[in-house]
Amino acid sequence: MADNHDKYNFLYPRNSYHGQVQPENLVFNANLQEFAHKVSYICNLETGGKLPSEEAYKQIKSLWKQLKRSKKELGIGKKPFDHDQELE
């Protein structure tokens, strides 16, 4: 059983998160790492002649759109509501 766990960790390594610990940041970090792994696989398949360049481009573009949607839905990069400002 440990052998399968070692293979999984080799194929899908996870790096520790060092940013501001908030649930949305952790989720986005996981999504970003998954994006990077999938792009790496696609690039390797294209480089090895197993995937046409245009198909690789389309797959990476689709993954990028998913990542952008995730960023937007999680509110990453938006300034938090400033509680010191009075509502007008």
Sequence and secondary structure as in RCSB ss.txt:
>XXXX:A:sequence
MADNHDKYNFLYPRNSYHGQVQPENLVFNANLQEFAHKVSYICNLETGGKLPSEEAYKQIKSLWKQLKRSKKELG
IGKKPFDHDQELE
>XXXX:A:secstr
 HHHHHHHHHHS      S   HHHHHHHHHHHHHHHHHHHHHHHHHTTSS HHHHHHHHHHHHHHHHHHHHHHT
TT     TTS   
